[in-house]
Amino acid sequence: MSARSVPAIALNGKKVSSEIHRSPSSAMFSNRAWGEIARSLKLSGRELQIVRGVFDDQTESTIATELGLSPCTIHTHSERLYRKLAVTGRVKLVLRIVDEFFALTAAPETVLPSICCNRAAGRCPLRENWV
């Protein structure tokens, strides 16, 4: 992940990390969430591996090495994945995946836990939009 150093600051007497991480990580979603995202978007196993590599801020070459494929093959898979999900690049791919995660957690019959404490408690003001 890319990070840059900034001066450490104290918040309520506790030192706050001096690194700012700029890219997401595939660890931000559980394996169960990744499975649901893949199912919902109809991603193949290989496409999911590539998406997770993008989330980990890996280059196509790094993804290729980890998967035992050539960088050209990963590039081809990536281009097809972008077309499949109607995105134009890595950033929009990440945003599309995050958007799908939010949609899945808000769906009425989801297997994923809600990320909204009001919805989980039955107090969501947007409740009428669930149906």
N, CA, C and O atoms as a GROMACS GRO file, in nm:
protein
  524
    1MET      N    1   0.084  -0.118   0.000
    1MET     CA    2   0.000   0.000   0.000
    1MET      C    3   0.087   0.123   0.000
    1MET      O    4   0.195   0.125   0.060
    2SER      N    5   0.041   0.227  -0.068
    2SER     CA    6   0.117   0.349  -0.064
    2SER      C    7   0.082   0.428   0.061
    2SER      O    8  -0.034   0.435   0.102
    3ALA      N    9   0.183   0.485   0.119
    3ALA     CA   10   0.162   0.565   0.238
    3ALA      C   11   0.261   0.680   0.235
    3ALA      O   12   0.367   0.670   0.172
    4ARG      N   13   0.229   0.785   0.301
    4ARG     CA   14   0.324   0.894   0.314
    4ARG      C   15   0.334   0.930   0.460
    4ARG      O   16   0.238   0.917   0.536
    5SER      N   17   0.451   0.975   0.499
    5SER     CA   18   0.471   1.012   0.638
    5SER      C   19   0.427   1.155   0.661
    5SER      O   20   0.453   1.244   0.579
    6VAL      N   21   0.362   1.175   0.770
    6VAL     CA   22   0.324   1.309   0.814
    6VAL      C   23   0.363   1.318   0.960
    6VAL      O   24   0.378   1.216   1.026
    7PRO      N   25   0.379   1.437   1.011
    7PRO     CA   26   0.414   1.449   1.152
    7PRO      C   27   0.310   1.381   1.240
    7PRO      O   28   0.189   1.394   1.218
    8ALA      N   29   0.358   1.308   1.340
    8ALA     CA   30   0.267   1.243   1.434
    8ALA      C   31   0.197   1.350   1.517
    8ALA      O   32   0.258   1.452   1.552
    9ILE      N   33   0.072   1.327   1.549
    9ILE     CA   34  -0.002   1.422   1.630
    9ILE      C   35  -0.055   1.350   1.753
    9ILE      O   36  -0.066   1.227   1.755
   10ALA      N   37  -0.088   1.426   1.854
   10ALA     CA   38  -0.145   1.368   1.975
   10ALA      C   39  -0.294   1.403   1.978
   10ALA      O   40  -0.334   1.516   1.954
   11LEU      N   41  -0.373   1.302   2.009
   11LEU     CA   42  -0.517   1.321   2.021
   11LEU      C   43  -0.557   1.267   2.156
   11LEU      O   44  -0.544   1.147   2.183
   12ASN      N   45  -0.605   1.355   2.242
   12ASN     CA   46  -0.639   1.318   2.380
   12ASN      C   47  -0.521   1.251   2.449
   12ASN      O   48  -0.538   1.155   2.524
   13GLY      N   49  -0.402   1.302   2.424
   13GLY     CA   50  -0.283   1.251   2.490
   13GLY      C   51  -0.226   1.124   2.429
   13GLY      O   52  -0.126   1.072   2.478
   14LYS      N   53  -0.287   1.071   2.322
   14LYS     CA   54  -0.238   0.949   2.258
   14LYS      C   55  -0.182   0.983   2.121
   14LYS      O   56  -0.240   1.061   2.045
   15LYS      N   57  -0.068   0.922   2.091
   15LYS     CA   58  -0.003   0.946   1.962
   15LYS      C   59  -0.083   0.876   1.852
   15LYS      O   60  -0.121   0.760   1.864
   16VAL      N   61  -0.107   0.949   1.744
   16VAL     CA   62  -0.178   0.896   1.629
   16VAL      C   63  -0.074   0.857   1.523
   16VAL      O   64   0.028   0.924   1.510
   17SER      N   65  -0.100   0.752   1.450
   17SER     CA   66  -0.007   0.701   1.350
   17SER      C   67   0.040   0.812   1.257
   17SER      O   68  -0.036   0.904   1.224
   18SER      N   69   0.164   0.802   1.215
   18SER     CA   70   0.219   0.903   1.126
   18SER      C   71   0.210   0.861   0.980
   18SER      O   72   0.269   0.927   0.894
   19GLU      N   73   0.137   0.755   0.949
   19GLU     CA   74   0.121   0.715   0.810
   19GLU      C   75  -0.024   0.728   0.768
   19GLU      O   76  -0.116   0.695   0.843
   20ILE      N   77  -0.042   0.776   0.646
   20ILE     CA   78  -0.175   0.785   0.588
   20ILE      C   79  -0.178   0.684   0.474
   20ILE      O   80  -0.100   0.694   0.380
   21HIS      N   81  -0.267   0.588   0.482
   21HIS     CA   82  -0.279   0.489   0.377
   21HIS      C   83  -0.377   0.541   0.273
   21HIS      O   84  -0.488   0.581   0.306
   22ARG      N   85  -0.334   0.540   0.150
   22ARG     CA   86  -0.414   0.599   0.044
   22ARG      C   87  -0.497   0.498  -0.033
   22ARG      O   88  -0.593   0.537  -0.100
   23SER      N   89  -0.465   0.372  -0.026
   23SER     CA   90  -0.541   0.277  -0.105
   23SER      C   91  -0.613   0.179  -0.014
   23SER      O   92  -0.571   0.154   0.098
   24PRO      N   93  -0.723   0.125  -0.064
   24PRO     CA   94  -0.795   0.026   0.015
   24PRO      C   95  -0.716  -0.104   0.020
   24PRO      O   96  -0.612  -0.117  -0.045
   25SER      N   97  -0.764  -0.196   0.095
   25SER     CA   98  -0.703  -0.328   0.104
   25SER      C   99  -0.814  -0.431   0.094
   25SER      O  100  -0.927  -0.407   0.139
   26SER      N  101  -0.783  -0.545   0.035
   26SER     CA  102  -0.885  -0.649   0.023
   26SER      C  103  -0.930  -0.697   0.160
   26SER      O  104  -1.036  -0.759   0.173
   27ALA      N  105  -0.851  -0.668   0.264
   27ALA     CA  106  -0.887  -0.708   0.400
   27ALA      C  107  -1.003  -0.625   0.456
   27ALA      O  108  -1.055  -0.656   0.562
   28MET      N  109  -1.042  -0.519   0.384
   28MET     CA  110  -1.153  -0.438   0.434
   28MET      C  111  -1.285  -0.513   0.427
   28MET      O  112  -1.381  -0.475   0.494
   29PHE      N  113  -1.292  -0.621   0.347
   29PHE     CA  114  -1.410  -0.704   0.339
   29PHE      C  115  -1.375  -0.845   0.387
   29PHE      O  116  -1.264  -0.893   0.364
   30SER      N  117  -1.469  -0.909   0.452
   30SER     CA  118  -1.449  -1.048   0.495
   30SER      C  119  -1.452  -1.139   0.372
   30SER      O  120  -1.497  -1.099   0.265
   31ASN      N  121  -1.404  -1.262   0.389
   31ASN     CA  122  -1.412  -1.359   0.279
   31ASN      C  123  -1.558  -1.382   0.239
   31ASN      O  124  -1.588  -1.400   0.121
   32ARG      N  125  -1.646  -1.382   0.337
   32ARG     CA  126  -1.789  -1.399   0.308
   32ARG      C  127  -1.840  -1.284   0.222
   32ARG      O  128  -1.916  -1.305   0.128
   33ALA      N  129  -1.798  -1.161   0.256
   33ALA     CA  130  -1.840  -1.044   0.178
   33ALA      C  131  -1.786  -1.054   0.036
   33ALA      O  132  -1.857  -1.025  -0.061
   34TRP      N  133  -1.659  -1.093   0.022
   34TRP     CA  134  -1.601  -1.109  -0.112
   34TRP      C  135  -1.680  -1.212  -0.192
   34TRP      O  136  -1.705  -1.193  -0.311
   35GLY      N  137  -1.717  -1.320  -0.127
   35GLY     CA  138  -1.796  -1.422  -0.196
   35GLY      C  139  -1.930  -1.370  -0.243
   35GLY      O  140  -1.973  -1.400  -0.354
   36GLU      N  141  -1.996  -1.291  -0.158
   36GLU     CA  142  -2.125  -1.233  -0.196
   36GLU      C  143  -2.110  -1.130  -0.308
   36GLU      O  144  -2.193  -1.122  -0.398
   37ILE      N  145  -2.005  -1.051  -0.301
   37ILE     CA  146  -1.978  -0.953  -0.407
   37ILE      C  147  -1.956  -1.026  -0.539
   37ILE      O  148  -2.012  -0.988  -0.642
   38ALA      N  149  -1.874  -1.131  -0.536
   38ALA     CA  150  -1.846  -1.209  -0.657
   38ALA      C  151  -1.974  -1.272  -0.712
   38ALA      O  152  -1.998  -1.269  -0.833
   39ARG      N  153  -2.057  -1.327  -0.624
   39ARG     CA  154  -2.182  -1.389  -0.667
   39ARG      C  155  -2.274  -1.285  -0.730
   39ARG      O  156  -2.331  -1.308  -0.836
   40SER      N  157  -2.288  -1.172  -0.663
   40SER     CA  158  -2.378  -1.067  -0.710
   40SER      C  159  -2.336  -1.010  -0.845
   40SER      O  160  -2.420  -0.982  -0.930
   41LEU      N  161  -2.206  -0.992  -0.864
   41LEU     CA  162  -2.155  -0.935  -0.988
   41LEU      C  163  -2.120  -1.040  -1.092
   41LEU      O  164  -2.074  -1.008  -1.202
   42LYS      N  165  -2.142  -1.168  -1.056
   42LYS     CA  166  -2.112  -1.280  -1.146
   42LYS      C  167  -1.965  -1.282  -1.187
   42LYS      O  168  -1.932  -1.298  -1.305
   43LEU      N  169  -1.877  -1.264  -1.087
   43LEU     CA  170  -1.733  -1.267  -1.113
   43LEU      C  171  -1.682  -1.410  -1.106
   43LEU      O  172  -1.724  -1.488  -1.020
   44SER      N  173  -1.594  -1.445  -1.196
   44SER     CA  174  -1.529  -1.575  -1.191
   44SER      C  175  -1.426  -1.574  -1.078
   44SER      O  176  -1.393  -1.468  -1.024
   45GLY      N  177  -1.376  -1.690  -1.045
   45GLY     CA  178  -1.272  -1.698  -0.943
   45GLY      C  179  -1.150  -1.616  -0.980
   45GLY      O  180  -1.092  -1.547  -0.896
   46ARG      N  181  -1.109  -1.623  -1.107
   46ARG     CA  182  -0.993  -1.547  -1.154
   46ARG      C  183  -1.020  -1.397  -1.149
   46ARG      O  184  -0.933  -1.320  -1.109
   47GLU      N  185  -1.139  -1.355  -1.189
   47GLU     CA  186  -1.173  -1.213  -1.183
   47GLU      C  187  -1.170  -1.163  -1.039
   47GLU      O  188  -1.124  -1.052  -1.013
   48LEU      N  189  -1.219  -1.244  -0.947
   48LEU     CA  190  -1.216  -1.204  -0.806
   48LEU      C  191  -1.073  -1.192  -0.756
   48LEU      O  192  -1.042  -1.100  -0.680
   49GLN      N  193  -0.985  -1.281  -0.798
   49GLN     CA  194  -0.844  -1.271  -0.758
   49GLN      C  195  -0.783  -1.140  -0.809
   49GLN      O  196  -0.706  -1.075  -0.738
   50ILE      N  197  -0.817  -1.103  -0.930
   50ILE     CA  198  -0.763  -0.979  -0.987
   50ILE      C  199  -0.819  -0.858  -0.914
   50ILE      O  200  -0.745  -0.765  -0.883
   51VAL      N  201  -0.949  -0.859  -0.887
   51VAL     CA  202  -1.010  -0.747  -0.813
   51VAL      C  203  -0.944  -0.732  -0.676
   51VAL      O  204  -0.914  -0.620  -0.634
   52ARG      N  205  -0.922  -0.842  -0.608
   52ARG     CA  206  -0.858  -0.834  -0.476
   52ARG      C  207  -0.716  -0.782  -0.487
   52ARG      O  208  -0.669  -0.710  -0.399
   53GLY      N  209  -0.647  -0.818  -0.594
   53GLY     CA  210  -0.513  -0.764  -0.617
   53GLY      C  211  -0.517  -0.613  -0.638
   53GLY      O  212  -0.432  -0.540  -0.587
   54VAL      N  213  -0.616  -0.566  -0.711
   54VAL     CA  214  -0.633  -0.422  -0.732
   54VAL      C  215  -0.660  -0.355  -0.597
   54VAL      O  216  -0.603  -0.249  -0.569
   55PHE      N  217  -0.744  -0.414  -0.514
   55PHE     CA  218  -0.772  -0.359  -0.380
   55PHE      C  219  -0.645  -0.353  -0.295
   55PHE      O  220  -0.631  -0.265  -0.210
   56ASP      N  221  -0.554  -0.446  -0.318
   56ASP     CA  222  -0.428  -0.447  -0.243
   56ASP      C  223  -0.322  -0.358  -0.308
   56ASP      O  224  -0.206  -0.360  -0.269
   57ASP      N  225  -0.364  -0.280  -0.408
   57ASP     CA  226  -0.277  -0.184  -0.479
   57ASP      C  227  -0.160  -0.253  -0.547
   57ASP      O  228  -0.050  -0.197  -0.556
   58GLN      N  229  -0.183  -0.373  -0.596
   58GLN     CA  230  -0.079  -0.445  -0.668
   58GLN      C  231  -0.081  -0.407  -0.815
   58GLN      O  232  -0.187  -0.379  -0.872
   59THR      N  233   0.036  -0.406  -0.874
   59THR     CA  234   0.046  -0.382  -1.018
   59THR      C  235   0.003  -0.508  -1.092
   59THR      O  236  -0.008  -0.616  -1.032
   60GLU      N  237  -0.022  -0.494  -1.220
   60GLU     CA  238  -0.057  -0.611  -1.300
   60GLU      C  239   0.056  -0.714  -1.296
   60GLU      O  240   0.030  -0.834  -1.294
   61SER      N  241   0.180  -0.666  -1.295
   61SER     CA  242   0.294  -0.758  -1.288
   61SER      C  243   0.297  -0.836  -1.158
   61SER      O  244   0.325  -0.956  -1.157
   62THR      N  245   0.268  -0.770  -1.048
   62THR     CA  246   0.266  -0.836  -0.917
   62THR      C  247   0.153  -0.938  -0.910
   62THR      O  248   0.172  -1.050  -0.862
   63ILE      N  249   0.036  -0.899  -0.959
   63ILE     CA  250  -0.077  -0.992  -0.961
   63ILE      C  251  -0.041  -1.113  -1.046
   63ILE      O  252  -0.067  -1.227  -1.007
   64ALA      N  253   0.020  -1.088  -1.162
   64ALA     CA  254   0.060  -1.197  -1.252
   64ALA      C  255   0.156  -1.293  -1.183
   64ALA      O  256   0.140  -1.415  -1.194
   65THR      N  257   0.255  -1.240  -1.114
   65THR     CA  258   0.354  -1.323  -1.044
   65THR      C  259   0.285  -1.408  -0.938
   65THR      O  260   0.311  -1.528  -0.927
   66GLU      N  261   0.196  -1.347  -0.860
   66GLU     CA  262   0.127  -1.421  -0.754
   66GLU      C  263   0.037  -1.530  -0.809
   66GLU      O  264   0.019  -1.634  -0.745
   67LEU      N  265  -0.021  -1.508  -0.928
   67LEU     CA  266  -0.113  -1.606  -0.985
   67LEU      C  267  -0.045  -1.701  -1.084
   67LEU      O  268  -0.108  -1.792  -1.136
   68GLY      N  269   0.084  -1.679  -1.109
   68GLY     CA  270   0.158  -1.765  -1.202
   68GLY      C  271   0.116  -1.744  -1.347
   68GLY      O  272   0.117  -1.838  -1.426
   69LEU      N  273   0.080  -1.621  -1.380
   69LEU     CA  274   0.037  -1.588  -1.516
   69LEU      C  275   0.126  -1.476  -1.571
   69LEU      O  276   0.205  -1.417  -1.497
   70SER      N  277   0.112  -1.448  -1.700
   70SER     CA  278   0.191  -1.339  -1.757
   70SER      C  279   0.119  -1.206  -1.732
   70SER      O  280  -0.004  -1.203  -1.720
   71PRO      N  281   0.195  -1.097  -1.725
   71PRO     CA  282   0.132  -0.966  -1.709
   71PRO      C  283   0.034  -0.934  -1.823
   71PRO      O  284  -0.066  -0.866  -1.801
   72CYS      N  285   0.063  -0.982  -1.943
   72CYS     CA  286  -0.029  -0.958  -2.056
   72CYS      C  287  -0.163  -1.026  -2.032
   72CYS      O  288  -0.268  -0.972  -2.066
   73THR      N  289  -0.160  -1.146  -1.974
   73THR     CA  290  -0.284  -1.218  -1.944
   73THR      C  291  -0.364  -1.141  -1.840
   73THR      O  292  -0.486  -1.128  -1.852
   74ILE      N  293  -0.297  -1.091  -1.737
   74ILE     CA  294  -0.366  -1.013  -1.634
   74ILE      C  295  -0.424  -0.886  -1.695
   74ILE      O  296  -0.535  -0.846  -1.660
   75HIS      N  297  -0.349  -0.822  -1.784
   75HIS     CA  298  -0.398  -0.701  -1.850
   75HIS      C  299  -0.525  -0.733  -1.930
   75HIS      O  300  -0.622  -0.658  -1.924
   76THR      N  301  -0.524  -0.843  -2.003
   76THR     CA  302  -0.642  -0.883  -2.080
   76THR      C  303  -0.760  -0.911  -1.988
   76THR      O  304  -0.871  -0.865  -2.014
   77HIS      N  305  -0.736  -0.986  -1.880
   77HIS     CA  306  -0.843  -1.012  -1.782
   77HIS      C  307  -0.898  -0.881  -1.725
   77HIS      O  308  -1.019  -0.865  -1.710
   78SER      N  309  -0.808  -0.788  -1.693
   78SER     CA  310  -0.848  -0.659  -1.635
   78SER      C  311  -0.936  -0.580  -1.732
   78SER      O  312  -1.039  -0.527  -1.693
   79GLU      N  313  -0.895  -0.574  -1.857
   79GLU     CA  314  -0.972  -0.501  -1.957
   79GLU      C  315  -1.112  -0.561  -1.972
   79GLU      O  316  -1.210  -0.488  -1.981
   80ARG      N  317  -1.120  -0.693  -1.974
   80ARG     CA  318  -1.251  -0.759  -1.985
   80ARG      C  319  -1.336  -0.736  -1.860
   80ARG      O  320  -1.457  -0.720  -1.868
   81LEU      N  321  -1.270  -0.734  -1.745
   81LEU     CA  322  -1.338  -0.708  -1.618
   81LEU      C  323  -1.395  -0.566  -1.617
   81LEU      O  324  -1.507  -0.544  -1.572
   82TYR      N  325  -1.317  -0.470  -1.666
   82TYR     CA  326  -1.365  -0.332  -1.673
   82TYR      C  327  -1.489  -0.322  -1.761
   82TYR      O  328  -1.586  -0.255  -1.725
   83ARG      N  329  -1.487  -0.389  -1.875
   83ARG     CA  330  -1.604  -0.388  -1.963
   83ARG      C  331  -1.724  -0.455  -1.896
   83ARG      O  332  -1.836  -0.405  -1.902
   84LYS      N  333  -1.700  -0.567  -1.832
   84LYS     CA  334  -1.807  -0.642  -1.766
   84LYS      C  335  -1.877  -0.558  -1.661
   84LYS      O  336  -2.000  -0.562  -1.649
   85LEU      N  337  -1.800  -0.481  -1.584
   85LEU     CA  338  -1.856  -0.400  -1.475
   85LEU      C  339  -1.882  -0.256  -1.516
   85LEU      O  340  -1.920  -0.172  -1.434
   86ALA      N  341  -1.862  -0.227  -1.644
   86ALA     CA  342  -1.888  -0.093  -1.700
   86ALA      C  343  -1.809   0.016  -1.627
   86ALA      O  344  -1.864   0.120  -1.589
   87VAL      N  345  -1.680  -0.009  -1.608
   87VAL     CA  346  -1.591   0.090  -1.546
   87VAL      C  347  -1.476   0.118  -1.642
   87VAL      O  348  -1.454   0.043  -1.738
   88THR      N  349  -1.404   0.225  -1.616
   88THR     CA  350  -1.297   0.264  -1.709
   88THR      C  351  -1.157   0.254  -1.650
   88THR      O  352  -1.061   0.294  -1.716
   89GLY      N  353  -1.143   0.203  -1.531
   89GLY     CA  354  -1.010   0.191  -1.474
   89GLY      C  355  -1.013   0.137  -1.333
   89GLY      O  356  -1.119   0.102  -1.280
   90ARG      N  357  -0.895   0.131  -1.272
   90ARG     CA  358  -0.879   0.072  -1.140
   90ARG      C  359  -0.959   0.145  -1.032
   90ARG      O  360  -1.022   0.081  -0.948
   91VAL      N  361  -0.956   0.278  -1.033
   91VAL     CA  362  -1.026   0.355  -0.930
   91VAL      C  363  -1.177   0.330  -0.940
   91VAL      O  364  -1.244   0.307  -0.840
   92LYS      N  365  -1.229   0.336  -1.062
   92LYS     CA  366  -1.372   0.313  -1.080
   92LYS      C  367  -1.409   0.168  -1.049
   92LYS      O  368  -1.521   0.141  -1.006
   93LEU      N  369  -1.317   0.077  -1.070
   93LEU     CA  370  -1.340  -0.063  -1.032
   93LEU      C  371  -1.357  -0.074  -0.881
   93LEU      O  372  -1.450  -0.138  -0.833
   94VAL      N  373  -1.268  -0.011  -0.807
   94VAL     CA  374  -1.276  -0.012  -0.661
   94VAL      C  375  -1.407   0.050  -0.614
   94VAL      O  376  -1.474  -0.004  -0.527
   95LEU      N  377  -1.443   0.163  -0.672
   95LEU     CA  378  -1.568   0.228  -0.634
   95LEU      C  379  -1.689   0.142  -0.666
   95LEU      O  380  -1.785   0.139  -0.590
   96ARG      N  381  -1.684   0.071  -0.778
   96ARG     CA  382  -1.795  -0.018  -0.817
   96ARG      C  383  -1.810  -0.132  -0.717
   96ARG      O  384  -1.922  -0.168  -0.680
   97ILE      N  385  -1.698  -0.187  -0.672
   97ILE     CA  386  -1.701  -0.297  -0.576
   97ILE      C  387  -1.754  -0.248  -0.441
   97ILE      O  388  -1.836  -0.314  -0.378
   98VAL      N  389  -1.707  -0.132  -0.397
   98VAL     CA  390  -1.755  -0.076  -0.269
   98VAL      C  391  -1.904  -0.045  -0.278
   98VAL      O  392  -1.979  -0.072  -0.184
   99ASP      N  393  -1.948   0.010  -0.390
   99ASP     CA  394  -2.090   0.037  -0.410
   99ASP      C  395  -2.172  -0.091  -0.402
   99ASP      O  396  -2.279  -0.093  -0.342
  100GLU      N  397  -2.122  -0.198  -0.463
  100GLU     CA  398  -2.192  -0.327  -0.459
  100GLU      C  399  -2.199  -0.380  -0.316
  100GLU      O  400  -2.301  -0.435  -0.274
  101PHE      N  401  -2.091  -0.363  -0.240
  101PHE     CA  402  -2.090  -0.406  -0.100
  101PHE      C  403  -2.198  -0.332  -0.021
  101PHE      O  404  -2.273  -0.394   0.055
  102PHE      N  405  -2.204  -0.200  -0.038
  102PHE     CA  406  -2.307  -0.123   0.033
  102PHE      C  407  -2.447  -0.169  -0.006
  102PHE      O  408  -2.534  -0.182   0.079
  103ALA      N  409  -2.468  -0.192  -0.135
  103ALA     CA  410  -2.600  -0.239  -0.181
  103ALA      C  411  -2.633  -0.374  -0.119
  103ALA      O  412  -2.747  -0.398  -0.080
  104LEU      N  413  -2.535  -0.462  -0.111
  104LEU     CA  414  -2.558  -0.595  -0.054
  104LEU      C  415  -2.590  -0.587   0.096
  104LEU      O  416  -2.676  -0.661   0.145
  105THR      N  417  -2.522  -0.500   0.169
  105THR     CA  418  -2.548  -0.490   0.312
  105THR      C  419  -2.682  -0.424   0.342
  105THR      O  420  -2.737  -0.442   0.450
  106ALA      N  421  -2.735  -0.349   0.246
  106ALA     CA  422  -2.864  -0.283   0.265
  106ALA      C  423  -2.981  -0.367   0.214
  106ALA      O  424  -3.096  -0.335   0.242
  107ALA      N  425  -2.952  -0.472   0.140
  107ALA     CA  426  -3.060  -0.554   0.082
  107ALA      C  427  -3.137  -0.625   0.193
  107ALA      O  428  -3.077  -0.669   0.291
  108PRO      N  429  -3.270  -0.637   0.178
  108PRO     CA  430  -3.353  -0.698   0.283
  108PRO      C  431  -3.317  -0.843   0.314
  108PRO      O  432  -3.322  -0.883   0.430
  109GLU      N  433  -3.283  -0.920   0.215
  109GLU     CA  434  -3.255  -1.064   0.237
  109GLU      C  435  -3.106  -1.095   0.237
  109GLU      O  436  -3.067  -1.206   0.200
  110THR      N  437  -3.024  -1.002   0.278
  110THR     CA  438  -2.880  -1.020   0.272
  110THR      C  439  -2.830  -1.119   0.377
  110THR      O  440  -2.890  -1.134   0.484
  111VAL      N  441  -2.720  -1.186   0.346
  111VAL     CA  442  -2.654  -1.272   0.445
  111VAL      C  443  -2.543  -1.194   0.515
  111VAL      O  444  -2.482  -1.243   0.610
  112LEU      N  445  -2.517  -1.073   0.466
  112LEU     CA  446  -2.412  -0.989   0.526
  112LEU      C  447  -2.472  -0.902   0.636
  112LEU      O  448  -2.586  -0.858   0.625
  113PRO      N  449  -2.396  -0.878   0.741
  113PRO     CA  450  -2.447  -0.791   0.847
  113PRO      C  451  -2.461  -0.648   0.799
  113PRO      O  452  -2.382  -0.601   0.717
  114SER      N  453  -2.560  -0.580   0.850
  114SER     CA  454  -2.582  -0.440   0.815
  114SER      C  455  -2.468  -0.355   0.868
  114SER      O  456  -2.415  -0.382   0.976
  115ILE      N  457  -2.431  -0.254   0.793
  115ILE     CA  458  -2.327  -0.162   0.841
  115ILE      C  459  -2.391  -0.041   0.909
  115ILE      O  460  -2.320   0.048   0.957
  116CYS      N  461  -2.522  -0.038   0.913
  116CYS     CA  462  -2.596   0.073   0.974
  116CYS      C  463  -2.659   0.026   1.105
  116CYS      O  464  -2.745  -0.062   1.105
  117CYS      N  465  -2.618   0.085   1.215
  117CYS     CA  466  -2.672   0.043   1.345
  117CYS      C  467  -2.822   0.076   1.355
  117CYS      O  468  -2.896   0.004   1.421
  118ASN      N  469  -2.867   0.184   1.291
  118ASN     CA  470  -3.010   0.217   1.294
  118ASN      C  471  -3.092   0.112   1.219
  118ASN      O  472  -3.201   0.076   1.264
  119ARG      N  473  -3.042   0.064   1.107
  119ARG     CA  474  -3.114  -0.038   1.032
  119ARG      C  475  -3.119  -0.168   1.112
  119ARG      O  476  -3.223  -0.233   1.120
  120ALA      N  477  -3.006  -0.204   1.170
  120ALA     CA  478  -3.000  -0.328   1.249
  120ALA      C  479  -3.097  -0.323   1.367
  120ALA      O  480  -3.150  -0.426   1.408
  121ALA      N  481  -3.121  -0.203   1.421
  121ALA     CA  482  -3.212  -0.187   1.534
  121ALA      C  483  -3.356  -0.159   1.490
  121ALA      O  484  -3.444  -0.140   1.574
  122GLY      N  485  -3.381  -0.156   1.358
  122GLY     CA  486  -3.515  -0.131   1.308
  122GLY      C  487  -3.558   0.014   1.312
  122GLY      O  488  -3.677   0.044   1.305
  123ARG      N  489  -3.461   0.107   1.323
  123ARG     CA  490  -3.493   0.250   1.333
  123ARG      C  491  -3.450   0.330   1.210
  123ARG      O  492  -3.439   0.453   1.217
  124CYS      N  493  -3.426   0.265   1.100
  124CYS     CA  494  -3.374   0.334   0.982
  124CYS      C  495  -3.480   0.423   0.919
  124CYS      O  496  -3.590   0.376   0.888
  125PRO      N  497  -3.449   0.552   0.899
  125PRO     CA  498  -3.547   0.642   0.836
  125PRO      C  499  -3.569   0.609   0.688
  125PRO      O  500  -3.665   0.658   0.628
  126LEU      N  501  -3.483   0.529   0.630
  126LEU     CA  502  -3.495   0.492   0.489
  126LEU      C  503  -3.562   0.356   0.472
  126LEU      O  504  -3.558   0.298   0.364
  127ARG      N  505  -3.624   0.305   0.578
  127ARG     CA  506  -3.682   0.173   0.578
  127ARG      C  507  -3.774   0.146   0.460
  127ARG      O  508  -3.775   0.035   0.404
  128GLU      N  509  -3.853   0.247   0.420
  128GLU     CA  510  -3.948   0.226   0.310
  128GLU      C  511  -3.875   0.200   0.179
  128GLU      O  512  -3.936   0.148   0.085
  129ASN      N  513  -3.747   0.233   0.169
  129ASN     CA  514  -3.670   0.209   0.047
  129ASN      C  515  -3.618   0.066   0.039
  129ASN      O  516  -3.563   0.028  -0.064
  130TRP      N  517  -3.634  -0.013   0.143
  130TRP     CA  518  -3.581  -0.150   0.143
  130TRP      C  519  -3.665  -0.242   0.057
  130TRP      O  520  -3.613  -0.339   0.003
  131VAL      N  521  -3.790  -0.214   0.044
  131VAL     CA  522  -3.882  -0.306  -0.022
  131VAL      C  523  -3.878  -0.291  -0.172
  131VAL      O  524  -3.950  -0.362  -0.243
   0.00000   0.00000   0.00000
